Amino acid sequence: MKRSTIAAVTLSLALGLAFAQKATAQIQNIDVLNAPVDVSKDFENYANTFYFADELASFDPATGKGTVKYTRYNYKTRQAFNNMLVKPDSIAANEFPATEYEASPIQPFAIQFVSDRTVRIKMASGPQFHQPTESLMLVNGTAPNHPESWKYSKTSTGHKYTSKYGSVEIIAKPWHVKIYDASGKLLTSTLHNSDFASTYTPVLPFSYVRRNSDYSRSMAPVFSLEPDEKIFGCGESFTQFNKRGQKVVLWTDDANGVQNETMYKPIPFYMSSRGYGVFMHTSSPITVDFGKYWAGANKMMIGDDEADLFIFIGEPKDILDQYTDLTGKATMPPLWSFGFWMSRITYFSEKEGREVAKNLRKYKIPSDVIHFDTGWFDVDWRNNYEFASKRFDDASKMMADMKKDGFNVCLWQLPYFTPKNTLFNEIVDNNLAVKDRKGNLPYEDAVLDFTNPETVKWYQGKLKHLFDQGVAVFKVDFGEAAPADGIYSNGRTGFYEHNLYPLRYNKAVAEVTKREKGYTLIWARSTWAGSQRYPLHWGGDAATTNSAMSATLRGGLSLGLSGFSFWSHDVGGFVTKSPENLYKRWTPFGMLTSHVRSHGEPPTEPWLYSEDFLNSFRKADNMRYELMPYIYAQAKDCSERGLPMMRAMFVEFPNDPGSWLIDNQYMFGSDMLVAPLFEEVTERDVYLPEGTWIDYQTKKVYQGGWHKIKAGDIPIIALVKNGTVLPHIKLAQSTKDMDWTRLTLKVYAAEGTNTATGKIYLPDGDKAQTVTATKSGSSFEVGQNPLNGKTTFKTEWIK
């Protein structure tokens, strides 16, 4: 084969791989549609001009407003013993006329106190002539201001503010902002160029860059990372759980799976094991280097010319509570949504849907939702909001009949419209789609422009028509590919609107659902900060492999650490038929998640596998339905406190060093520890925090530490914290048929334990109530019923 032919084949293969994996495309510098925008490249381009934050130029302690002087730098090279060094050098201004521009500009700086745990730092690289009055990411559009919760004092080096939870010190020269906890421990600090005097490595300090290509600017807040510090969050990230040592690109992307570094659900928020969290309040692309390049520097490279940071002080629960106070807590979903969702890609007809409903009841698979995916239209995937008339004789009657039998119907849809879609011309003619710079469509598809109120009105009208027919909830699929260089109705470009698109999309569907159905519920794939207000979201297109199952858990844990209380995933994986053994182990993992859906390439229905699988699936599903009072009460508590139902171990046990190292098990609510089986095994190593733990299935008792634990009859390991009242309900085939007037309180208490507590939240309740059981002889009894007679209890001591 000729060398030119080999080269051509090689290039063809490379381009094919680049198309399939955008991350690889970026490495190879091949531009493909919607490739994540990595703004760190602008901070590595030494043709650009850099401005390092140097000293406090002015400051008013009463208002918290001032200015910071920046020193201008260029990077220069120096050869030493056959090694090229690159270091920043301060330089003079290069503009003409020299009298008109500042070599060392003075730029705005402000500090605001949102609460006694939350500090806001705002910086800008130039005048902000366009200041939106409200932010879609914040509750009510703005952040509160409570300066009275912090006490000011002048220091010899600058200024200091103190609350009962920590302090903020502003050092005038060299400029630093230092964050401390209440004990005086330094949590993190801005980094100045002088902090790198003891190294030959060029490290970017707190700064901004001015691109020589177009003179646009981007901020880079750079903060310290301390030894042993760990970083978590950033949305539904599937890479290593601890982000320390990683570079994370925050750009909504159709990740095409759950085992790469791109994300359907990036969130510009993270938390540290040192006791603080950071929300980067922007919708521009962001790249964060968590000590990957330089171990002690956390570089938040923000596409925007303004840096708006909220810093939260406290333990993980405090941080999540404060962050979701700011950006919104999840609305409590309806009870039926916590039941099992049956789906595949796809049911094509009323006949198929009715057959699935019939078989779910025939095989006694408790379930509450039947989902019709991409095939309910005349042409598969051609979303026009109309049931295929030739395949659905009477969709309204079908849904009404299903409702009587305890099933709610979910429908798939998306916000992109192909040229052959019957709605395409209507959307284009009425200016409802995103435009390009010429006024045409950026893509062949028409992409709904949710910044246009008329688009939202039109879109919600289409959904209302389906709600009127009996639909209960919509799958809010896609949303990650809003045109990056599109021009939106509000006048902004995709540089700022791309990441906001999922939030606008989620909001539009959630609001019409609330208006028409009385509850807030969606089933969405893409998100941005604030999307947690509109539950719920699922984990995207997982492969049908063990490694995809474990990556799914990491992604869910990371999203939970980013303010999302509710989350699900495709049980068994999505891409191909799930191997029976994998599906069997994945099922109880799904059943012990906030919400659960089987979905993917057929078959997904449990009766289409072996009899052994069907029985195993049923047992796991029965377990969930009997646990519904626990699940429902924990969901209510999570929605009120901004906590994830599926939570990382350290959220519940922040003072246990071992809990910060675990990413293959989790707490399901506050009282159950779950360890899925990620391989074809019947036992695995499980880490238990200090205390006594009781196996939910085998009733064996364990003490804190590492244990090799064998799974019970259901292929998963679940343990209950000693001293827990775990409320159960009599098994029903749907939540509609559950009898909440009689609950069984299973008391998990080892010998020597005299009291146990748990939470109960009734479907018509106002808030979750705590129930206490006290040992009386050889049993545990509830002395006082906190539910005002709305339910009665039967108590069982599990020992």
C-alpha positions in Angstrom: 0.0 0.0 0.0 1.3 3.4 -0.9 2.3 5.8 1.9 -0.2 8.4 0.6 -3.0 5.7 0.7 -2.0 4.7 4.2 -2.1 8.4 5.3 -5.5 8.8 3.7 -6.9 5.8 5.5 -5.3 6.9 8.8 -6.9 10.3 8.4 -10.3 8.8 7.6 -10.1 6.7 10.7 -9.0 9.6 12.8 -11.9 11.7 11.6 -14.4 9.0 12.3 -13.1 8.7 15.8 -13.2 12.5 16.2 -16.9 12.5 15.1 -17.8 9.8 17.6 -15.8 11.2 20.5 -15.6 15.0 20.7 -13.0 14.9 23.5 -10.6 13.1 21.1 -11.4 15.7 18.5 -10.3 18.5 20.8 -7.0 16.7 21.5 -6.4 16.5 17.8 -7.6 20.1 17.3 -10.3 18.9 14.9 -13.4 21.1 15.2 -16.7 19.1 15.1 -20.2 20.4 15.8 -20.9 21.2 19.5 -17.4 20.1 20.6 -17.0 21.3 24.2 -15.4 24.8 24.4 -12.2 24.6 26.5 -11.4 28.2 27.4 -8.1 27.1 29.1 -6.5 27.3 25.6 -6.8 31.1 25.8 -4.8 31.1 29.1 -2.1 28.9 27.5 -1.8 31.0 24.3 1.3 33.2 25.0 0.5 35.5 22.1 -2.2 36.9 24.4 -1.8 39.6 27.1 -2.2 38.8 30.7 -3.2 41.0 33.6 -2.3 39.8 37.2 -4.3 41.1 40.1 -1.7 43.0 42.1 -3.0 45.3 44.9 -6.1 46.8 46.4 -6.4 50.3 44.9 -9.5 51.4 46.9 -12.1 49.9 49.2 -15.2 51.1 51.1 -15.8 48.7 54.1 -19.4 49.9 54.4 -20.4 48.9 50.9 -17.9 46.2 50.3 -17.0 47.8 47.0 -13.5 48.8 45.7 -11.0 48.4 43.0 -8.0 46.2 42.3 -4.9 47.2 40.3 -3.7 44.7 37.7 -0.2 44.5 36.3 0.3 43.7 32.6 2.4 40.7 31.6 3.5 38.8 28.5 5.1 35.3 28.6 8.7 35.2 27.3 11.0 32.3 26.6 14.4 31.6 27.9 16.7 28.7 26.8 18.7 27.0 29.5 20.8 23.8 28.8 18.6 22.7 25.9 15.4 23.3 27.8 13.1 26.1 27.0 11.6 28.0 30.0 8.6 30.2 29.8 8.0 32.9 32.4 5.8 35.9 32.7 7.4 39.3 32.4 5.8 42.6 33.3 5.6 44.9 30.2 4.6 48.4 29.3 1.5 49.3 27.3 1.5 48.6 23.6 -1.5 50.7 22.6 -1.4 53.9 20.6 -1.9 56.7 21.5 -0.1 55.9 24.7 -2.0 58.6 26.6 -5.4 56.8 26.1 -4.9 53.4 27.7 -3.8 52.1 31.1 -0.8 49.8 31.2 -1.9 48.7 34.7 -5.7 49.1 34.7 -7.7 49.4 37.9 -10.8 47.2 37.8 -13.9 46.7 40.0 -13.9 44.4 43.0 -16.8 43.8 45.4 -17.6 41.6 48.3 -21.2 40.8 49.4 -22.5 38.7 52.3 -25.4 36.6 51.2 -25.8 34.8 54.6 -23.6 34.1 57.6 -22.1 31.1 55.6 -22.1 32.6 52.1 -19.7 35.2 50.7 -20.0 36.7 47.2 -16.9 38.0 45.4 -17.3 39.9 42.1 -14.5 41.0 39.8 -14.5 42.4 36.3 -11.9 42.9 33.7 -13.5 46.0 32.3 -16.6 48.2 32.5 -19.9 46.2 32.5 -22.2 48.3 30.3 -24.8 45.6 30.0 -25.9 44.3 33.4 -29.0 42.0 33.4 -31.2 42.8 36.4 -32.0 39.1 37.0 -30.3 35.8 36.7 -32.2 32.7 35.7 -29.8 30.6 37.8 -30.8 32.4 41.1 -34.0 32.0 43.1 -36.1 35.1 42.3 -33.3 36.3 40.0 -31.1 37.9 42.6 -29.0 37.0 45.6 -29.9 38.3 49.0 -27.7 40.7 50.9 -27.2 40.4 54.7 -24.2 42.5 55.7 -25.4 42.6 59.3 -24.4 38.9 59.7 -20.7 39.8 59.4 -18.7 42.1 61.6 -16.1 44.4 60.1 -12.7 45.2 61.5 -9.6 47.0 60.2 -6.3 45.1 60.1 -2.7 46.2 59.7 -2.7 44.6 56.2 -6.2 45.4 55.1 -9.7 44.5 56.1 -11.5 41.6 57.8 -15.2 40.5 58.1 -16.3 37.8 60.6 -19.4 35.8 61.2 -20.1 33.0 63.6 -19.1 30.5 60.9 -15.9 32.0 59.5 -14.0 35.1 58.4 -12.8 36.8 55.2 -9.6 38.7 55.2 -8.7 41.1 52.4 -5.0 41.9 52.2 -4.2 45.1 50.3 -0.7 44.4 49.0 0.0 41.9 47.6 -3.8 41.5 47.0 -5.3 38.4 48.6 -8.8 37.3 49.7 -8.5 34.6 52.3 -11.4 32.5 53.6 -11.2 31.0 57.1 -13.6 28.8 59.1 -14.7 29.6 62.7 -11.7 28.0 64.2 -9.3 30.2 62.2 -8.2 27.4 59.8 -7.4 28.8 56.3 -9.8 27.1 53.9 -8.6 28.7 50.6 -7.0 32.0 49.4 -6.6 33.8 46.1 -3.1 33.4 44.7 -0.8 36.3 43.7 2.2 36.1 41.4 4.5 36.5 44.4 3.1 33.2 45.8 5.1 31.4 43.1 8.5 33.0 43.8 9.9 29.7 45.0 9.3 27.7 41.9 10.7 27.7 38.3 7.3 26.6 37.0 5.2 29.4 35.5 1.9 29.3 37.3 -1.1 31.6 36.5 -2.2 33.7 39.4 -5.6 35.4 39.9 -5.8 37.3 36.6 -7.6 37.9 33.3 -6.5 37.4 29.8 -6.9 39.7 26.8 -7.1 37.8 23.6 -5.0 39.3 20.8 -7.4 37.8 18.3 -10.3 40.1 19.1 -9.4 42.0 22.4 -12.1 40.1 24.3 -11.3 39.2 27.9 -11.8 36.3 30.2 -11.3 36.1 34.0 -9.3 33.4 35.8 -9.9 33.4 39.6 -7.1 31.3 41.0 -7.3 29.9 44.5 -5.1 27.7 46.7 -5.4 24.0 47.1 -4.0 22.7 50.4 -2.3 19.3 50.9 -4.8 16.4 51.1 -7.6 18.6 49.9 -10.2 16.8 47.8 -12.7 18.3 45.3 -16.1 17.0 44.4 -19.1 18.0 42.2 -19.1 19.9 38.9 -22.3 18.1 37.9 -22.9 14.6 36.5 -19.2 13.9 36.0 -18.3 10.3 35.2 -14.6 10.5 35.6 -12.8 10.0 38.9 -15.0 11.0 41.8 -12.4 13.3 43.4 -11.7 16.0 40.9 -8.3 17.0 42.5 -5.7 16.5 39.7 -8.3 16.8 36.9 -9.1 19.5 34.3 -12.9 19.8 34.0 -14.6 21.4 31.0 -18.1 22.8 31.9 -20.1 22.8 28.7 -23.3 21.0 28.1 -22.7 18.2 25.7 -24.5 15.1 24.3 -21.9 12.9 26.0 -23.0 9.8 24.1 -22.4 7.7 27.1 -21.4 7.7 30.8 -17.7 6.8 30.6 -16.0 9.9 29.1 -15.1 13.4 30.4 -17.9 15.3 28.6 -21.2 15.8 30.5 -24.9 16.1 29.8 -25.2 17.9 33.2 -22.2 20.1 33.9 -22.8 22.4 37.0 -20.5 25.3 37.8 -20.3 24.3 41.5 -17.9 22.2 43.5 -17.2 21.5 47.2 -13.9 20.9 49.0 -13.1 18.5 51.8 -11.7 21.4 53.7 -15.1 22.8 54.4 -16.1 25.2 51.6 -17.9 25.2 48.3 -17.8 27.5 45.3 -20.5 28.4 42.8 -19.2 30.1 39.6 -22.2 32.2 38.6 -21.9 32.4 34.9 -23.4 30.6 31.8 -20.2 31.1 29.7 -17.9 28.1 29.1 -15.7 27.3 32.1 -12.6 25.2 32.4 -11.4 24.4 35.9 -7.9 23.0 36.5 -8.1 21.5 40.0 -4.3 21.2 40.5 -3.7 19.2 37.3 -1.1 21.5 36.0 0.1 22.9 39.4 -0.7 20.8 42.5 -1.4 23.8 44.7 -3.4 26.0 42.3 -7.1 25.8 41.5 -7.6 27.7 38.3 -11.2 28.6 37.4 -10.8 29.8 33.8 -14.1 31.5 33.0 -15.1 32.5 29.5 -16.9 35.6 30.8 -15.1 39.0 31.3 -16.6 39.0 34.8 -16.0 36.6 37.7 -18.9 36.2 40.1 -18.1 33.7 42.8 -20.2 32.5 45.7 -18.2 30.8 48.5 -20.0 28.7 51.1 -18.5 27.7 54.5 -19.4 24.6 56.4 -19.8 20.8 56.2 -21.3 19.2 53.0 -24.9 19.4 54.3 -24.4 23.1 55.2 -22.9 23.9 51.8 -25.7 22.1 49.8 -28.3 23.9 51.9 -26.8 27.3 51.3 -26.1 26.6 47.6 -29.7 25.5 47.0 -31.1 28.4 49.0 -29.4 30.5 46.4 -30.1 28.6 43.2 -33.2 26.7 44.3 -34.3 23.5 46.0 -36.0 20.7 44.2 -39.8 20.7 44.3 -41.3 17.6 45.9 -42.4 15.2 43.0 -45.7 13.4 43.2 -45.9 10.0 45.0 -46.5 8.0 41.8 -43.3 9.2 40.3 -41.4 7.2 42.9 -42.9 4.0 41.5 -41.3 1.9 38.7 -41.2 3.3 35.2 -41.4 0.7 32.4 -39.9 1.7 29.0 -37.9 0.7 26.0 -36.8 2.4 22.9 -39.6 2.2 21.8 -43.3 1.2 22.1 -44.8 2.0 18.7 -48.5 1.6 19.2 -51.5 1.5 21.5 -51.6 -2.2 21.2 -48.0 -2.5 22.5 -48.7 -0.1 25.3 -51.7 -2.0 26.4 -49.9 -5.3 26.2 -47.1 -3.9 28.4 -49.6 -2.7 31.0 -51.4 -6.1 31.0 -48.1 -8.0 31.5 -46.9 -5.7 34.3 -50.0 -6.7 36.2 -50.0 -10.3 35.0 -46.5 -10.9 36.2 -47.0 -8.8 39.3 -44.3 -6.3 38.6 -45.3 -3.2 40.7 -45.2 -0.2 38.5 -46.7 3.3 38.1 -45.5 4.7 34.7 -45.4 3.4 31.1 -43.2 5.5 28.9 -43.6 5.8 25.1 -40.3 6.9 23.7 -39.5 8.0 20.1 -42.1 6.0 18.3 -45.5 7.4 19.1 -45.5 9.7 16.0 -46.3 8.8 12.4 -42.5 8.6 11.7 -40.1 7.4 14.4 -38.2 10.4 16.0 -40.3 12.9 14.0 -41.6 14.9 17.0 -44.8 16.7 16.0 -46.8 16.2 19.2 -49.4 14.0 17.5 -50.1 10.3 18.2 -49.8 8.2 15.0 -53.4 7.9 14.0 -52.9 4.6 12.3 -51.3 3.0 15.4 -53.2 4.6 18.2 -57.0 4.1 17.8 -57.8 6.3 20.8 -54.8 7.6 22.7 -57.0 9.5 25.2 -59.0 6.3 26.1 -55.8 4.3 26.3 -54.4 6.7 28.9 -57.6 6.9 30.8 -57.8 3.1 31.0 -54.2 2.9 32.1 -54.8 5.6 34.7 -57.6 3.4 36.2 -55.2 0.6 36.5 -52.6 2.7 38.3 -50.4 3.7 35.3 -49.4 7.2 34.3 -48.2 7.8 30.8 -44.9 9.6 29.9 -44.1 10.8 26.4 -40.8 11.5 24.7 -40.1 14.7 22.8 -37.2 17.0 22.0 -36.7 20.7 21.0 -35.1 20.1 17.6 -37.2 19.9 14.4 -35.9 18.3 11.2 -36.8 19.8 7.8 -39.3 17.0 7.1 -41.1 17.6 10.4 -44.7 18.9 9.8 -44.0 21.7 12.2 -40.8 22.9 10.7 -42.2 25.7 8.4 -44.5 26.9 11.2 -41.5 27.3 13.6 -39.3 29.0 11.0 -42.0 31.3 9.6 -42.9 32.5 13.1 -39.3 33.2 14.1 -39.5 30.6 16.9 -36.0 29.1 16.2 -32.4 30.2 17.0 -30.9 32.1 14.2 -27.3 32.5 12.8 -25.6 35.8 12.1 -27.2 36.1 8.8 -30.7 35.4 10.1 -30.9 31.8 8.8 -30.8 28.6 10.8 -27.4 27.6 12.1 -28.2 23.9 11.6 -30.5 22.0 9.2 -32.8 21.5 12.2 -34.9 24.3 13.7 -33.8 24.6 17.3 -36.5 26.2 19.5 -35.4 29.5 21.0 -36.5 29.5 24.6 -35.3 33.1 25.1 -38.3 34.1 23.0 -41.5 34.3 25.0 -43.5 33.5 21.9 -41.6 30.3 21.5 -42.3 29.2 25.0 -46.0 30.0 24.6 -46.2 28.0 21.3 -44.3 25.1 22.8 -46.3 24.9 26.0 -49.4 25.0 24.0 -48.4 21.8 22.2 -47.7 20.1 25.5 -51.0 21.3 27.0 -52.9 19.7 24.1 -51.3 16.4 25.1 -51.9 17.0 28.8 -55.6 17.5 28.0 -55.6 14.0 26.3 -54.3 12.4 29.5 -50.5 12.6 29.4 -48.9 12.7 32.9 -45.3 13.7 32.3 -42.9 14.5 29.4 -39.4 13.2 28.8 -37.3 16.3 28.3 -34.7 14.7 26.1 -31.6 16.3 24.5 -31.1 20.1 24.9 -27.3 19.9 24.9 -26.7 21.2 21.4 -28.0 24.8 21.4 -26.0 26.6 18.7 -22.8 27.9 20.2 -22.5 30.7 17.7 -26.3 31.2 17.3 -28.0 34.6 17.8 -30.9 34.3 20.3 -34.0 36.3 20.6 -32.7 38.1 23.7 -29.8 39.4 21.7 -27.1 37.2 23.3 -25.0 34.7 21.5 -24.6 31.0 22.2 -21.4 31.7 24.1 -23.7 32.7 27.0 -26.9 30.9 26.0 -25.7 27.4 25.2 -25.2 26.3 28.8 -28.4 28.1 29.8 -30.5 26.3 27.2 -31.2 23.2 29.3 -32.3 25.4 32.2 -34.7 27.3 30.0 -35.9 24.0 28.4 -36.4 22.3 31.8 -38.2 25.4 33.1 -40.6 25.6 30.2 -41.8 22.0 30.6 -41.9 22.1 34.4 -44.0 25.3 34.4 -46.7 24.0 32.0 -46.8 20.7 33.9 -47.4 22.5 37.1 -50.0 24.7 35.6 -51.9 21.9 33.9 -51.3 19.0 36.3 -50.7 20.6 39.7 -47.2 19.1 40.2 -43.7 19.8 39.0 -42.2 16.8 37.2 -40.1 16.2 34.1 -37.8 13.4 33.0 -34.8 15.4 31.6 -31.2 14.6 30.5 -29.5 18.0 30.3 -29.1 20.6 33.0 -27.3 23.7 34.2 -27.2 25.4 37.6 -30.8 25.9 38.8 -32.2 23.0 36.9 -32.5 21.1 40.2 -35.7 23.2 40.8 -37.4 21.2 38.1 -37.1 17.5 39.0 -36.2 15.0 37.8 -33.2 14.1 35.7 -31.7 10.8 34.5 -28.2 9.7 33.6 -28.1 9.4 29.8 -27.1 6.6 27.5 -25.1 4.1 29.5 -23.4 1.2 27.8 -24.5 -2.3 28.9 -21.3 -3.1 30.8 -20.1 -3.3 34.4 -17.9 -0.3 34.0 -20.8 1.8 32.7 -22.8 0.7 35.8 -20.1 1.9 38.1 -19.6 5.1 36.1 -23.3 5.7 36.4 -23.0 5.7 40.1 -20.1 8.2 40.1 -22.1 10.5 37.9 -25.1 10.3 40.1 -23.1 10.9 43.3 -21.4 13.9 41.6 -24.7 15.4 40.5 -26.1 14.9 44.0 -23.1 16.9 45.3 -24.1 19.7 42.9 -27.5 20.4 44.4 -29.7 17.8 42.8 -32.0 15.8 45.2 -33.6 13.5 42.6 -31.9 11.5 39.9 -32.3 8.2 38.0 -30.6 6.1 35.3 -31.5 3.5 32.7 -31.5 0.3 34.6 -29.5 -2.3 32.8 -27.9 0.2 30.4 -29.2 1.7 27.2 -27.1 0.9 24.1 -27.7 -2.8 23.5 -29.7 -5.6 25.0 -28.6 -5.9 28.6 -26.9 -9.1 29.5 -29.1 -10.9 32.0 -26.5 -11.1 34.8 -25.8 -7.4 34.5 -29.4 -6.4 34.4 -30.1 -8.6 37.4 -27.4 -6.8 39.5 -28.3 -3.3 38.1 -32.0 -3.7 39.0 -31.7 -3.4 42.8 -29.3 -0.5 42.3 -32.0 1.2 40.4 -34.6 0.3 42.9 -32.5 2.0 45.6 -32.2 5.2 43.7 -34.6 8.2 44.1 -36.5 7.2 40.9 -36.3 4.1 38.8 -36.8 3.3 35.1 -35.9 0.3 32.9 -35.1 1.7 29.4 -33.0 0.9 26.4 -32.7 -1.4 23.5 -35.3 -4.2 23.8 -35.9 -6.3 25.5 -36.2 -4.4 28.8 -39.4 -6.1 30.1 -38.5 -8.6 32.8 -40.8 -11.3 31.5 -38.8 -11.5 28.3 -35.8 -12.8 30.2 -35.5 -16.1 32.1 -37.9 -17.2 34.9 -35.0 -16.7 37.4 -34.5 -13.2 36.2 -38.2 -12.4 36.4 -38.4 -13.6 40.0 -35.2 -11.6 40.9 -36.6 -8.5 39.3 -39.9 -8.9 41.1 -38.2 -9.3 44.5 -36.2 -6.1 44.0 -39.2 -4.2 42.8 -41.3 -5.5 45.7 -38.6 -4.3 48.1 -38.9 -0.8 46.7 -42.6 -0.7 46.9 -42.6 -2.0 50.5 -40.0 0.7 51.4 -42.1 3.5 49.8 -42.8 5.2 53.2 -39.1 5.5 53.8 -38.3 6.6 50.3 -41.1 9.2 50.3 -40.2 10.6 53.7 -36.5 10.9 52.7 -37.5 12.6 49.5 -39.4 15.2 51.4 -36.5 15.8 53.7 -34.1 16.1 50.8 -36.3 18.6 48.9 -36.4 20.8 52.0 -32.7 20.7 52.7 -31.1 20.5 49.2 -29.7 17.0 50.0 -29.4 14.2 47.4 -31.4 11.1 48.1 -28.5 9.1 46.7 -25.6 10.7 48.6 -21.9 10.3 48.9 -20.8 8.7 52.2 -19.1 11.9 53.4 -22.3 13.9 53.2 -23.7 11.8 56.1 -20.3 11.2 57.8 -18.1 14.3 57.1 -15.8 13.6 60.1 -15.0 10.1 58.9 -11.8 10.3 56.8 -12.6 7.0 55.1 -15.9 8.3 53.8 -14.2 10.8 51.6 -12.4 8.1 49.7 -15.4 6.0 48.7 -17.2 6.2 45.3 -18.6 2.7 44.8 -21.2 2.7 47.5 -23.6 5.4 48.9 -26.2 6.4 51.4 -29.8 6.0 50.2 -31.3 8.7 52.4 -29.9 9.2 55.8 -30.2 5.6 57.2 -29.5 3.0 54.5 -26.1 2.2 53.1 -26.1 0.6 49.6 -23.3 -1.2 47.9 -24.2 -2.5 44.4 -22.4 -5.5 42.8 -20.5 -4.2 39.8 -19.1 -7.6 38.8 -20.5 -11.2 38.6 -19.8 -11.8 42.2 -22.0 -12.5 45.3 -19.9 -10.6 47.8 -17.8 -7.4 47.9 -15.8 -5.2 50.1 -17.9 -2.6 51.9 -16.7 0.3 54.0 -18.8 1.1 57.1 -18.4 4.3 59.1 -18.0 4.0 62.8 -21.0 2.4 64.6 -23.2 -0.6 64.3 -24.8 -1.6 61.0 -27.5 -4.2 60.3 -27.9 -6.0 57.0 -31.3 -5.3 55.5 -31.6 -8.7 54.0 -29.6 -11.2 56.2 -30.0 -9.3 59.5 -26.3 -9.8 60.3 -24.7 -7.1 62.5 -21.4 -5.4 61.6 -19.2 -2.8 63.2 -17.5 0.1 61.5 -14.5 -0.6 59.2 -13.9 -2.7 56.1 -15.9 -5.9 55.6 -16.4 -8.5 52.9 -20.2 -8.8 52.9 -22.2 -11.4 51.0 -25.3 -10.2 49.2 -28.7 -11.5 50.3 -31.4 -13.1 48.1 -31.6 -9.8 46.2 -28.2 -9.2 44.5 -27.2 -6.1 46.3 -25.8 -5.2 49.7 -27.9 -2.9 51.8 -27.3 -2.1 55.5 -29.3 0.0 58.0 -27.8 2.3 60.6 -28.4 1.0 64.1 -31.2 2.8 65.9 -33.3 3.3 62.8 -37.0 3.0 62.4 -37.6 2.0 58.7 -41.3 2.5 57.8 -42.8 -0.1 55.4 -46.1 -0.5 53.7 -48.1 -3.5 52.5 -47.1 -4.4 49.0 -49.4 -3.0 46.3 -49.0 -3.1 42.5 -49.1 0.7 42.2 -48.8 3.6 44.6 -52.4 4.4 43.8 -53.4 1.2 45.7 -51.2 1.7 48.8 -52.9 1.8 52.2 -51.2 4.5 54.1 -53.5 4.2 57.1 -51.5 1.1 58.3 -47.7 1.1 58.3 -45.2 -1.4 59.6 -42.3 0.2 61.5 -39.3 -2.1 61.3 -36.9 -1.3 64.1 -33.2 -2.0 63.3 -31.6 -2.0 66.7 -28.8 -4.1 68.0 -28.8 -5.5 71.5 -28.2 -2.7 74.0 -30.0 -0.1 71.8 -33.1 1.2 73.6 -34.4 3.8 71.2 -34.8 4.2 67.4 -36.1 7.0 65.2 -37.3 7.4 61.7 -39.2 9.8 59.4 -42.7 9.4 58.0 -44.3 11.7 55.4 -47.9 10.9 54.3 -49.1 11.7 50.7 -51.4 14.4 52.1 -49.0 15.6 54.8 -47.4 19.0 55.3 -44.1 17.9 56.5 -42.1 14.8 57.5 -42.7 13.7 61.1 -40.2 12.0 63.3 -41.4 8.8 65.0 -39.6 7.3 68.0 -39.7 3.7 69.1 -38.6 2.8 72.6 -37.6 -0.7 73.9 -40.2 -2.2 76.2 -39.3 -5.6 77.4 -38.7 -7.8 74.3 -40.1 -5.4 71.8 -40.1 -1.8 70.6 -43.2 0.4 70.9 -44.2 3.8 69.7 -45.3 5.9 72.7 -46.9 8.8 70.7 -48.2 8.8 67.2 -47.1 12.1 65.6 -49.4 11.6 62.6 -52.6 12.6 64.5 -54.3 9.3 63.9 -54.0 9.5 60.1 -52.1 6.2 60.2 -51.6 3.3 62.7 -48.4 1.5 63.3 -47.4 -2.1 63.7 -43.9 -2.4 65.1 -41.3 -5.2 64.3 -37.9 -5.5 66.0 -35.4 -6.7 63.4 -32.7 -8.6 65.2 
